[in-house]
Amino acid sequence: MQIVLHVGAHFTEEDRLMKCLLRNKEDFAKRGIAVPGPGRYRKLLREMFTALQDSPPSAEARDVLMDAFLDDQTADRVLLSHANIFGAPRACLRDGRFYTMAHDRLQALAHIFEHDQLEIFLAIRDPSTFLPLIFDASPQETLPEFLRGAEPTTIKWSETIQMMRDAAPNAAITVWCNEDSPLIWAQIIRDMAGLEHGEKIVGGFDLLSQIMTQEGMQRFRSYLSSHPTMSEMQKRRVIAAFLDKFALDDAIEEELDLPGWTDELVDTLGDIYDQDVYEISRIPGVTLIAP
């Protein structure tokens, strides 16, 4: 069985991704791809990880999970999404790293599904915008309390992803930048489903429609209709061109109202993030989806 697990991160359109998968549920089922509703497994996974704090997984753990995933459906591939699987937003920064619980929990999943093909999908985002968002979700009242001595410039996604690789060396990991999602949304969905490039899906432009004017979307769809043989790379260039002209500024620009979060720091974190993404692309076993 191919177990595909989307693990967030938080604030990266994770709910929209789950909804897009569910919109394709019937078509995917015809291809042997199951998309169970999140209510079937999220609570179960949470309870399982709580139990694992006291004892190792039972021999029946896989069967229990698979029954919840499939509910008598026959499938070769199952698509799951759970942004809180490695912790809630308020607790996803510890010891200067993102999602420190990922190691133990992914290690447990790799053990439970040791005879299956486990794939992990993760969206990341620039720490200059991610850190303020998870700070707002935390119980701490000040940024120093939240950071606990960590320097924002030293908090890197590559460390989290390397930790995940170490925890589950046989699991394939696919990563993308949330900032690129409007350009690559259709590929993210196809890759999760294991489909070839160009295969039709529902909702491939869902995210784009949230950041482009109605006129822009109408012209964009008209352009696609008149150029039916475009490759995926050509489509992305067309999307970028339409966004340059028809983007909704309010939907793209983010206000960072955080004491000490200067423009200089934001620029510095952005530069570090760009380099970190390059480092992530070099980690063996990791696939980076880029425009």
ABEGO torsion letter per residue (X at the ends): XBBBBBAOBBGAGAAAAAAAAAAAAAAAAAAGBBBBBAAAAAAAAAAAAAAAAABBBBAAAAAAAAAAAAGGBBBABBBBBBAAAAEBAAAABBGGBBGAAAAAAAAAAAAAAAABBBBBBBBBBBAAAAAAAAAAABABABAAAAAGGBBAAABBAAAAAAAAAAABAABBBBBBBAAAAAAAAAAAAAAAAGBBBGBBBBGAAAAAAAABBAAAAAAAAAAAAABAABBAAAAAAAAAAAAAAABBAAAABBBBBBBGBBAAAAAAAAAAAAAAAAAAAABBGBBBBBX
